[in-house]
Amino acid sequence: MVLVAGLGITGQSVLRFLQAQQESCFAFDTRSDFDCNALQSQFPQVSFATGEIPKPWLKQITTLVLSPGIDQREAWVQDLHKQGVEVIGDIELFARAVGVPVVAITGSNGKSTVTTLIGEALKTAGYEVAIAGNIGLPALDALLDEKEYEVFVLELSSFQLETTYSLHSISATVLNISEDHMDRYDDLAAYTQAKCKVFDDTELAVLPTDLSIPGIVANRQIHFGIEPPQSESDYGLMEREGQVYLAKGSDPLVNCGQMMLQGAHHQLNALAMMALCEPFEISKQVFSQVLTNFAGLPHRTQLVTEVNGVQWINDSKGTNVGATLTALQTFGPQIDGKVVLLAGGVSKDADFSPLLPSVQAFCSATILFGRDRDMLAKALGDSTRVCLVETLAEAVALAASMVNRGDSVLFSPACASFDQFKNYEERGEVFKEIVQQQFAPVSHSTAAQ
């Protein structure tokens, strides 16, 4: 008997998949107050439980399909494992059923952007593509779709990869590694090891030039980075006749000046996308078309508004130190004034000290809110003016009183959102609403002129 543990978005997709397979299962959520009524009516053949697993179930369970939000180190999970119960996740179920090529993308930052870019490039080239995984659409739901997909492009988190053992991919990457989820992993090495499971069975391993990962077994390895390509098989930047190009070896592919999104991290994302698409027939023209039109994803260094010469930037997807550092290093050198950084939330036991040099170089002030604001304040020390508030609304109001023409307000929390918000998307939407409300009278009077 299969036990589906965790009944959020992923767990519900597992129930749909098992129902389609006519597989019997139990369904369990660790939250005692979780309301199963709607799911019970949707899956009448399934037995549901919350809080604790019913004792009569224990001897019947042969496979545990674990939500990525549940830590394998939980005592009850370990007990089942010791009893010989197989512990897998939704991506493992997907891997056992999929019959077409899979492109697999993981990393600390940039996963969603690169996943989306690959999907756009393949679609533009004429492939029927499913974009799924950690990006929003559960992989198993995509598998149940009536469309006959030719390629699956999966964004994968370290949590999903922990319980994945037989995923075969035509190309795979770890885009980057920066400290994240240290409340879930013993150290950075354990986090990196979880990410690198994406390479366990891949035909083409795509690696950043600045990330050393020993022991990767793949038919081929290629590298990407913002320096010139080190070999004819690698991807990087090259200069030709005063223009900078995304290139493979000595072959220029896309003029960087034609990309809608400018900056080194956007170039890295584009290079990774092209490298991961190498097993497919994708022309330079397709890459150029996609990168010329791609305006980025919501909540990722997204311009909300510009008022009185001040840009307000929504980077709610900046849920770890690496993402916020990239945002600071992107916007800091570009603006005439200074950055006011809004950060805070749930720290995930991260080390915030890598932010110090960029905060000191680019920020006139840092406004910290949320549960772990004191931890951030301690880490930042006297690197810049640090202000503590309770809520995001207070942070926005304070920032509005501080900025001058030429400045940017960068909302890049470097933390998870679940102390005050459901997820980073809700947090980003709230930020946009607050900013728009803050300047609604200004916008109205300007329009009237």
KEBA-997298 format. One record per atom (N, C-alpha, C): x, y, z; residue in three letters. Coordinates in steps of 0.1 Angstrom, whole numbers, plus 5000, padded with zeros to 4 digits. Each point is the difference from the previous one (the first is absolute). Layout:
BEGIN
XYZALA/...
END
This chain:
BEGIN
500949885000MET/499150125000MET/500950135000MET/499650094992VAL/500750134999VAL/499450105011VAL/500950075007LEU/499650115008LEU/500550134994LEU/499050084997VAL/500450144995VAL/500050095012VAL/501250065003ALA/500150085011ALA/500350154996ALA/499150095005GLY/500150144996GLY/498950024990GLY/499050085003LEU/498950014991LEU/499850144994LEU/501150074997GLY/500050124993GLY/499949984985GLY/500550094993ILE/500049994985ILE/500649874995ILE/501249975005THR/500749884995THR/499249885004THR/499649995013GLY/499349885004GLY/498849974993GLY/499250114997GLN/498849984993GLN/500249954985GLN/501150054994SER/500449954987SER/500349855001SER/500749955010VAL/500349865002VAL/498749925001VAL/499050055008LEU/498749935001LEU/499349994986LEU/500150114992ARG/499449994987ARG/500749894991ARG/501350005001PHE/500849914992PHE/499749855005PHE/500049985013LEU/499749865004LEU/498649964997LEU/499150095001GLN/498649974996GLN/499949964985GLN/500750074992ALA/500049974985ALA/500749864998ALA/500949975009GLN/500749874999GLN/499249895007GLN/498950035006GLN/499149915007GLN/500849935012GLN/500950095006GLU/500849955011GLU/499450045013GLU/499949905009SER/499450035013SER/501050085009SER/499550095008CYS/500950075009CYS/499350065012CYS/500850035010PHE/499650085011PHE/500550144998PHE/499450105006ALA/500450144999ALA/500150065014ALA/501150075002PHE/500350055014PHE/500650144999PHE/499650085009ASP/500650145002ASP/500450015014ASP/501350065002THR/500550015014THR/499250115008THR/499350094993ARG/499350115007ARG/498749955005ARG/499850005013SER/498849955007SER/498850084996SER/500250134996ASP/498850084997ASP/499750004985ASP/500749914992PHE/499850004985PHE/498649944998PHE/499250084991ASP/498749954997ASP/500049914988ASP/499649885002CYS/500149904989CYS/498649984993CYS/499050075004ASN/498749984995ASN/499950014984ASN/500650114995ALA/499950024985ALA/500849884993ALA/501149965005LEU/500849904994LEU/499349865001LEU/499349985012GLN/499349885002GLN/498949984990GLN/499350114996SER/498949994990SER/500649984986SER/501250054998GLN/500749994987GLN/500649864998GLN/500549945011PHE/500649875000PHE/499349915009PHE/498849954997PRO/499249935010PRO/500549865003PRO/500949954992GLN/500649875003GLN/501250005009GLN/500550135004VAL/501250015007VAL/499650035015VAL/500849945009SER/499850025014SER/500950125005SER/499550095007PHE/500850125004PHE/500250015015PHE/501150065003ALA/500350025015ALA/500950125001ALA/499950075012THR/500850115003THR/500749995013THR/501150085002GLY/500650005013GLY/501049885002GLY/499449885001GLU/500849885002GLU/499549894991GLU/500949914996ILE/499649894991ILE/499249905009ILE/498849954996PRO/499349905007PRO/500849875001PRO/500149955012LYS/500849885002LYS/499649884991LYS/498849984997PRO/499649884991PRO/500650024986PRO/500450124997TRP/500650024986TRP/501449955000TRP/500750015011LEU/501549995000LEU/500549874993LEU/499349895003LYS/500449874995LYS/499749984985LYS/499150084995GLN/499649994986GLN/500850084990GLN/500850105006ILE/500750104991ILE/501249934994ILE/500150004987THR/501249954993THR/500850124994THR/499350114996THR/500750114993THR/499550135006THR/500950095004LEU/499650135005LEU/500450104989LEU/499050074995VAL/500250114990VAL/500050135008VAL/501150065002LEU/500250115010LEU/500050134993LEU/499250105005SER/500050134995SER/501450065002SER/500450094990PRO/501450065002PRO/500050095012PRO/498950045006GLY/500050095011GLY/500349925013GLY/500049875000ILE/500249925012ILE/501449955000ILE/500750035011ASP/501449965002ASP/500149855002ASP/500949934992GLN/500149865002GLN/500649965014GLN/500650105007ARG/500549975013ARG/499049995011ARG/498750044996GLU/498949985010GLU/500049865006GLU/499849995013ALA/500149875006ALA/499049904994ALA/498850044997TRP/499049904995TRP/500449954986TRP/500750094992VAL/500549964987VAL/501149905001VAL/500950035010GLN/501149915002GLN/499549865005GLN/499050005009ASP/499449885005ASP/499549914988ASP/499350064991LEU/499549934989LEU/501149954991LEU/501050084998HIS/501249964992HIS/500649885006HIS/500250005013LYS/500649885007LYS/499249884999LYS/498750014998GLN/499149894998GLN/500149944986GLN/500850074991GLY/500149954987GLY/499150074990GLY/499350105004VAL/499150084991VAL/500850084991VAL/499749994987GLU/500750084990GLU/499550155001GLU/501050095001VAL/499750145001VAL/500350074987VAL/499050064993ILE/500250064987ILE/499250135000ILE/500250084989GLY/499250124998GLY/499350004987GLY/499350114997ASP/499250004988ASP/500850004987ASP/501350055001ILE/500850004988ILE/500549854997ILE/500249925010GLU/500349864998GLU/498849934993GLU/498850035004LEU/498949944993LEU/499950044986LEU/500350134998PHE/500150064986PHE/501049924992PHE/501249995006ALA/501249944993ALA/499749864995ALA/499249925008ARG/499749864997ARG/498949994989ARG/499350114997ALA/498950004990ALA/500350074988ALA/500950105000VAL/500250094988VAL/500749924989VAL/499650034987GLY/500649934989GLY/500650084990GLY/500250135003VAL/500650104990VAL/501150075007VAL/500950074992PRO/501150075006PRO/499650105011PRO/500950015010VAL/499850095011VAL/501350095001VAL/499750135001VAL/501150105004VAL/499850035014VAL/501049995009ALA/499950025014ALA/500950125005ALA/499450095007ILE/500750125004ILE/499850025015ILE/501250015007THR/500050045014THR/501150105002THR/500150055013GLY/500950105004GLY/499450095010GLY/500850085007SER/499450095010SER/499250114994SER/500450054989ASN/499350124994ASN/500049994985ASN/498950064994GLY/499950004986GLY/499349884994GLY/499549915008LYS/499449874995LYS/498850034991LYS/499150085005SER/498750034993SER/500350074987SER/500950105000THR/500350074988THR/500649914990THR/501049925003VAL/500649914990VAL/499049904995VAL/499249945009THR/499049914997THR/499050064989THR/499650125003THR/499050074991THR/500750034987THR/501250045000LEU/500750034987LEU/500249884992LEU/500349895006ILE/500149874992ILE/498749964994ILE/498950015008GLY/498749974995GLY/499650094988GLY/500350135001GLU/499750104989GLU/500949964988GLU/501249975001ALA/500949974989ALA/499549874993ALA/499649905008LEU/499649874994LEU/498650024993LEU/499150085006LYS/498750034994LYS/500250074987LYS/500950105000THR/500250084988THR/500649924989THR/500849905004ALA/500649914990ALA/499049894995ALA/498850005006GLY/499049904995GLY/499749885008GLY/500649995012TYR/499849895009TYR/498750025008TYR/499449895004GLU/498950005009GLU/500649985014GLU/499950115009VAL/500850005012VAL/499250025012VAL/500349925011ALA/499450025013ALA/501050065009ALA/499750115007ILE/500950065010ILE/499449985013ILE/500749935009ALA/499449955012ALA/501049985011ALA/499549955011GLY/500949975012GLY/499850115010GLY/501150055005ASN/500050105011ASN/499550144995ASN/499850014987ILE/499750134995ILE/498550035001ILE/499249905004GLY/498550035002GLY/499249884996GLY/500049954987LEU/499249894996LEU/500749875005LEU/499449925009PRO/500649885004PRO/500349914988PRO/501249935001ALA/500449924989ALA/499049894997ALA/499449945010LEU/499049894998LEU/498850054993LEU/499650125003ASP/498850064993ASP/500350024985ASP/501350044997ALA/500450024986ALA/500049864993ALA/500449905008LEU/500049864994LEU/498649954997LEU/499050055008LEU/498649954997LEU/499350094990LEU/500650114996ASP/499450084990ASP/499749924987ASP/499050044993GLU/499649934988GLU/500950034988GLU/500850115001LYS/500950034989LYS/501149894999LYS/500549984988GLU/501149914998GLU/501350085000GLU/500650025011TYR/501250085002TYR/501249934994TYR/500850084993GLU/501349944995GLU/501250025009GLU/499950105009VAL/501050035009VAL/499450055013VAL/500649965012PHE/499650055013PHE/501250095005PHE/499850125003VAL/501050095006VAL/499650015015VAL/500949955009LEU/499650005014LEU/501050095008LEU/499350095008GLU/500850075010GLU/499949915013GLU/501149975006LEU/500149915011LEU/500750065012LEU/499449995012SER/500650055012SER/500849895006SER/500950045009SER/500849905007SER/499149905008SER/498950055005PHE/499049925008PHE/499549894991PHE/499650044988GLN/499549904990GLN/501149894996GLN/501250054998LEU/501049914996LEU/500449905011LEU/499850045013GLU/500449915011GLU/499349864998GLU/498850004995THR/499249884999THR/499949954986THR/500950044991THR/500049964986THR/501249914997THR/499849894994TYR/501149904999TYR/500149954985TYR/499050024992SER/500149934986SER/499650104989SER/500250135002LEU/499750104990LEU/501150004989LEU/499649974988HIS/501050014989HIS/499750124992HIS/501050084998SER/499850134993SER/500950014988SER/499650074990ILE/500850024988ILE/501050115002ILE/499750095009SER/501050105005SER/499650055013SER/500950045008ALA/499850045014ALA/501050105005ALA/499650085009THR/500950105006THR/499850035014THR/501150035007VAL/499950085013VAL/500550144996VAL/499150105000LEU/500450134995LEU/501050075009LEU/499949985012ASN/500850075010ASN/499749945014ASN/500950035009ILE/499849965014ILE/500250125009ILE/499150045008SER/500250095011SER/499249955012SER/500450045012GLU/499549955012GLU/498550025001GLU/499249895002ASP/498650015000ASP/499549885008ASP/498950015006HIS/499349895007HIS/500949945011HIS/500850085007MET/500949955010MET/499349955012MET/498750025001ASP/499149945010ASP/499649864997ASP/500349964987ARG/499649874996ARG/501349914998ARG/501150064997TYR/501349924998TYR/501050035010TYR/500849905003ASP/501150015010ASP/501050114996ASP/500350014988ASP/501050094995ASP/499950034985ASP/500850084995LEU/499950044985LEU/500449874992LEU/500849925005ALA/500449884992ALA/498849914998ALA/499249985011ALA/498849924999ALA/499050054990ALA/499850135001TYR/499150074990TYR/500549984986TYR/501350024998THR/500649984986THR/499849864996THR/500249915008GLN/499949854997GLN/498549974995GLN/499150065007ALA/498649984996ALA/499750064986ALA/500550124998LYS/499950064986LYS/500649914989LYS/501249955003CYS/500749934990CYS/499449864997CYS/499049965007LYS/499349884996LYS/499450014986LYS/499850124995VAL/499550034987VAL/500949944989VAL/501349985003PHE/500949944990PHE/500149855001PHE/499349935009ASP/500249865002ASP/499849924987ASP/499150044991ASP/499749934988ASP/499750104989ASP/501050074995THR/499750104989THR/501049974989THR/499550034988GLU/500949994988GLU/500950124999GLU/499650125004LEU/500850124998LEU/499950085013LEU/501250015007ALA/500150085012ALA/500450144996ALA/499350105004VAL/500350144997VAL/500450075013VAL/501250055000LEU/500650055013LEU/500550144999LEU/499750085010PRO/500750145000PRO/501549985001PRO/500750094994THR/501549995000THR/500550035014THR/499350075008ASP/500550035014ASP/499549915011ASP/499449894996LEU/499649905010LEU/500649874998LEU/500849965010SER/500849874999SER/499149895006SER/499649904993ILE/499349895005ILE/500649874995ILE/500849945009PRO/500749884996PRO/499149885000PRO/500449904992GLY/499349875000GLY/498749994991GLY/499850104991ILE/498849994992ILE/500349904989ILE/499049914998VAL/500149904989VAL/498950044990VAL/500450044988ALA/499150034989ALA/500749974987ALA/499249974989ASN/500649974987ASN/500950124996ASN/499550125003ARG/500750134996ARG/499950105011ARG/501050095001GLN/499950115009GLN/500450134992GLN/499250105001ILE/500350134994ILE/499950115011ILE/500650114998HIS/500050115010HIS/499550134994HIS/499550085009PHE/499650144996PHE/500450105010PHE/500350124995GLY/500550115009GLY/500150124992GLY/500250125007ILE/500050124994ILE/501450044994ILE/500949915002GLU/501350024994GLU/500049944986GLU/501050024992PRO/500149934986PRO/499949855002PRO/499449934991PRO/499949865000PRO/501449945001PRO/500249905008GLN/501349935002GLN/500349904990GLN/499049954993SER/500149904989SER/498950024990SER/500149934989GLU/499050014990GLU/498649955004GLU/500049925011SER/498749945005SER/499450085011SER/500750105005ASP/499550085011ASP/499450134996ASP/499250065009TYR/499250124997TYR/500550115009TYR/500150124993GLY/500550125008GLY/499750134992GLY/500750105003LEU/499950134993LEU/501250024991LEU/499850064989MET/501150034991MET/499850144994MET/501050074996GLU/499950134994GLU/500449994986GLU/499250064991ARG/500350014986ARG/499550134995ARG/501050074994GLU/499750144993GLU/499350095010GLU/500550005012GLY/499550095011GLY/498749965006GLY/499549884996GLN/498749955005GLN/500349885009GLN/499249985011VAL/500149885008VAL/498949904997VAL/500449884998TYR/499149894996TYR/500049895010TYR/498849945002LEU/499949875005LEU/500549904990LEU/500949915004ALA/500749924990ALA/500249865005ALA/500149914990LYS/500549865003LYS/501449994993LYS/501049985008GLY/501349994994GLY/500350144993GLY/500449994987SER/500350124992SER/498850044992SER/498849945002ASP/498950034992ASP/499050105008ASP/499950124995PRO/499150105006PRO/498549964998PRO/499249995010LEU/498649964999LEU/499050115001LEU/500150085010VAL/499150115002VAL/500750135005VAL/499750114993ASN/500650135005ASN/499450045013ASN/500850025010CYS/499550035013CYS/499250135000CYS/500350094992GLY/499350134999GLY/498649984996GLY/499649894994GLN/498749984995GLN/499149945011GLN/500649955011MET/499249945011MET/499250115007MET/498749965003MET/499250105007MET/500550025014MET/500549895006LEU/500550015014LEU/501550015000LEU/500550115006GLN/501450024999GLN/500649975014GLN/501349965000GLY/500749975013GLY/500649864999GLY/501149995008ALA/500849875000ALA/499149885003ALA/499150015010HIS/499349885004HIS/498949964989HIS/499550104993HIS/499149974989HIS/500849934988HIS/501350044998GLN/500849944990GLN/500349855004GLN/500349985013LEU/500349875005LEU/498749914998LEU/498950055003ASN/498749924998ASN/499949964986ASN/500250104991ALA/499949974985ALA/501049904996ALA/501250015004LEU/501049904997LEU/499749865005LEU/499549995012ALA/499649875005ALA/498849944992ALA/499150094996MET/498849954992MET/500549944987MET/500950084993MET/500549954987MET/500849875002MET/500849995010ALA/500749875002ALA/499149885003ALA/499050035008LEU/499049895003LEU/499249964988LEU/499850094991CYS/499349974987CYS/500849934990CYS/501349975003GLU/500949954989GLU/499549874995GLU/499449915007PRO/499549874994PRO/498950024990PRO/499450124998PHE/498950024991PHE/500550094989PHE/499250014989GLU/500350084989GLU/499550145001GLU/500850095006ILE/499650135003ILE/500950104992ILE/499450084992SER/500950104992SER/500350125008SER/501050074995LYS/500450135006LYS/498850104999LYS/499349994989GLN/498850094999GLN/499049985011GLN/499849885004VAL/499049975010VAL/500550055014VAL/501349985003PHE/500650055012PHE/499950155000PHE/500350074989SER/500050144999SER/498550055002SER/499149944994GLN/498650045002GLN/499549995014GLN/500349895007VAL/499649985013VAL/500650105010VAL/501350024998LEU/500750095009LEU/499750154998LEU/499650034987THR/499650144997THR/498750035006THR/499149905002ASN/498650025004ASN/499849975015ASN/500949935006PHE/499849955014PHE/500250125010PHE/498950035007ALA/500150125009ALA/500149965015ALA/500349875002GLY/500249955014GLY/498749955006GLY/500149945012LEU/498949955007LEU/499650095012LEU/498749995004PRO/499650095011PRO/500849975013PRO/500250115007HIS/500649995013HIS/501549985000HIS/500650014988ARG/501449994998ARG/500650134994ARG/500650085009THR/500550134996THR/499150074991THR/498750015003GLN/498950054992GLN/499850155004GLN/500050094990LEU/499750145002LEU/498550025003LEU/499750045012VAL/498650035003VAL/499650134995VAL/500850115003THR/499750134996THR/501250095002THR/500050114993GLU/501050105003GLU/499350145003GLU/500250055012VAL/499450125004VAL/501050105005VAL/500050124995ASN/500950115004ASN/501549954998ASN/500249934989GLY/501449954997GLY/500549895009GLY/499149935007VAL/500449895009VAL/499349874994VAL/500849904998GLN/499549874996GLN/499649915012GLN/498949944999TRP/499649905010TRP/500049864993TRP/500949925006ILE/500249874993ILE/499549885009ILE/499249924994ASN/499549885007ASN/500849884997ASN/500849955010ASP/500749884998ASP/499749905012ASP/498649985001SER/499649925011SER/500549864999SER/500349954988LYS/500649874998LYS/501449995006LYS/500650115004GLY/501350005007GLY/499849945014GLY/499949875000THR/499749935013THR/501349955007THR/501250034994ASN/501249965007ASN/501150104997ASN/501149995007VAL/501050104999VAL/500650024986VAL/500249894993GLY/500550004987GLY/499250084990GLY/498749995001ALA/499150074991ALA/500050155003ALA/500050045013THR/500050145004THR/501450064996THR/501149925002LEU/501350054996LEU/500050034985LEU/499549914992THR/499950034985THR/499250124997THR/498950025007ALA/499250124997ALA/500750135004ALA/500750005011LEU/500850115004LEU/501150034990LEU/500749904996GLN/501150024991GLN/499650044986GLN/498749974997THR/499550044987THR/499550145000THR/499250045010PHE/499550145000PHE/500950105006PHE/500949965010GLY/500850105006GLY/500950084991GLY/500749944990PRO/500950074991PRO/499250084989PRO/498749964998GLN/499250064989GLN/499450145003GLN/499850025013ILE/499250125003ILE/500950125004ILE/499450124999ASP/500850125003ASP/500150025015ASP/499049965008GLY/500050025014GLY/500449875008GLY/499249975010LYS/500349895009LYS/498849915000LYS/500249885006VAL/498949905002VAL/499650015014VAL/498649995002VAL/499549985013VAL/499449854999VAL/500649915008LEU/499749865000LEU/498949975010LEU/499049934996LEU/498949955009LEU/500249855000LEU/500349955012ALA/500249855002ALA/499549955013ALA/499849875001GLY/499549945012GLY/499049894997GLY/499749935011GLY/499149884999GLY/500649895009GLY/500049884994VAL/500549885007VAL/501349974995VAL/501050005008SER/501450004996SER/500549864994SER/499349895005LYS/500449874996LYS/501549975005LYS/500350075011ASP/501449985006ASP/501150034991ASP/499850104991ALA/501050044990ALA/501150095006ALA/501150004994ASP/501150095003ASP/499850124991ASP/499850125006PHE/499750124992PHE/501350084998PHE/501149965005SER/501250084999SER/500550024985SER/499749914991PRO/500450034986PRO/499450134994PRO/498950055006LEU/499350124995LEU/500850125004LEU/500950005010LEU/500650125006LEU/500750084989LEU/500949954992PRO/500750094991PRO/499150084990PRO/499049934995SER/499150064990SER/499050105008SER/499649975011VAL/499250095008VAL/500850135003VAL/501249985004GLN/500950115003GLN/500250094988GLN/500249934988ALA/500350074988ALA/498950084994ALA/498849945001PHE/498850054992PHE/498950055008PHE/499949975012CYS/498850045008CYS/500250125009CYS/499050095000SER/500050115009SER/499349965013SER/499149904999ALA/499349955012ALA/499449864997ALA/499949925011THR/499349874999THR/498950005010THR/498849974995ILE/498849995009ILE/499649865001ILE/500049955012LEU/499849865003LEU/498649985007LEU/499349904996PHE/498749975005PHE/499849855002PHE/499049965007GLY/499749865001GLY/500649935012GLY/499949875000ARG/500349925012ARG/501550015004ARG/500949994990ASP/501449995003ASP/500850124997ASP/499350125001ARG/500750134997ARG/501150025009ARG/499949965013ASP/501150035009ASP/501349924996ASP/499849884995MET/501149924995MET/500750064989MET/499250064990LEU/500650074989LEU/500750125005LEU/499450085009ALA/500650125005ALA/501449975006ALA/500149895008LYS/501249965006LYS/501149974990LYS/499649934989ALA/500949964990ALA/500550124992ALA/499250104997LEU/500350114992LEU/500950105009LEU/499850005013GLY/500850095008GLY/499950154997GLY/501150064998ASP/500050154997ASP/500450024985ASP/499749904992SER/500450014986SER/499250114993SER/498850035005THR/499250114995THR/499050035011THR/499250104997ARG/498950045009ARG/499049895000ARG/499749945012VAL/499049895001VAL/498850045008VAL/498849984995CYS/498850045006CYS/499149875002CYS/499449995012LEU/499249885002LEU/498550045001LEU/499249934993VAL/498550025001VAL/499449865000VAL/498750005003GLU/499349885002GLU/499549944986GLU/499450094992THR/499349954988THR/500650064987THR/499649934989LEU/500450054987LEU/499450144997LEU/498850025004ALA/499450144998ALA/500850115007ALA/500449975012GLU/500950095007GLU/501350034993GLU/500649894995ALA/501250014993ALA/499950094987ALA/498949984993VAL/499850084988VAL/499850155003VAL/499250035011ALA/499850135004ALA/501350075004ALA/500849935008LEU/501350055004LEU/500950034989LEU/500149904990ALA/500850024988ALA/499650124992ALA/498750034999ALA/499550114992ALA/500550135007ALA/500250005013SER/500450135006SER/501550024999SER/500849904996MET/501450005000MET/500650034986MET/499349974990VAL/500749994986VAL/500050144994VAL/501050014991ASN/500250124992ASN/500049964985ASN/499850104991ARG/500049984986ARG/501349924996ARG/499949904992GLY/501149924996GLY/500249875008GLY/499349995012ASP/500149885008ASP/499149894995ASP/500249885005SER/499149894998SER/499749935013SER/498749975001VAL/499649925012VAL/499949854995VAL/500849925006LEU/500149864995LEU/499449915011LEU/498949944997PHE/499349905009PHE/500549874996PHE/501149955007SER/500649874998SER/500349945014SER/499049925005PRO/500049975014PRO/501249915005PRO/500649924992ALA/501149915004ALA/499449905010ALA/498749985001CYS/499449925010CYS/498749944994CYS/499649895006ALA/498749944997ALA/498950095005ALA/498849974995SER/498950105002SER/499049955010SER/500149885005PHE/498849945007PHE/499850045014PHE/500750115005ASP/499750055013ASP/498850104999ASP/499850074988GLN/499050094998GLN/499249984987GLN/500449914992PHE/499449984987PHE/499949854996PHE/499149974991LYS/499849864996LYS/501249954992LYS/500650084992ASN/501149974991ASN/500650134995ASN/501149984992TYR/500750124995TYR/499150084990TYR/499149924993GLU/499250074990GLU/499050095007GLU/499449965011GLU/499150085007GLU/500750125006GLU/501249985005ARG/500850105006ARG/500350114989ARG/500449964988GLY/500350094989GLY/498750084996GLY/498949934999GLU/498850074997GLU/499650115010GLU/500249965013VAL/499750105011VAL/500950124999VAL/501349974997PHE/501050114998PHE/499550104989PHE/499649944989LYS/499650084989LYS/498750085004LYS/499149945007GLU/498850075004GLU/500350125009GLU/500949975010ILE/500450105010ILE/500750124993ILE/500949974990VAL/500750114993VAL/499050084992VAL/499149934993GLN/499050074992GLN/499150095008GLN/499649955012GLN/499250085009GLN/500850125006GLN/501349985003GLN/500850105005GLN/500150124991GLN/500049974987PHE/500250114990PHE/498750034991PHE/498949945004ALA/498850024993ALA/499650154998ALA/500150095010PRO/499750144998PRO/501050074991PRO/501349965001VAL/501050054991VAL/499749974986VAL/499749874997SER/499749954987SER/498850074994SER/499050035008HIS/498750064996HIS/500350144996HIS/500750085008SER/500350144997SER/500950014988SER/500949914998THR/500950004988THR/499249984988THR/499149905000ALA/499249974989ALA/499150124996ALA/499550075010ALA/499250124998ALA/500750114993ALA/501350005002GLN/500850114993GLN/500149974985GLN/
END
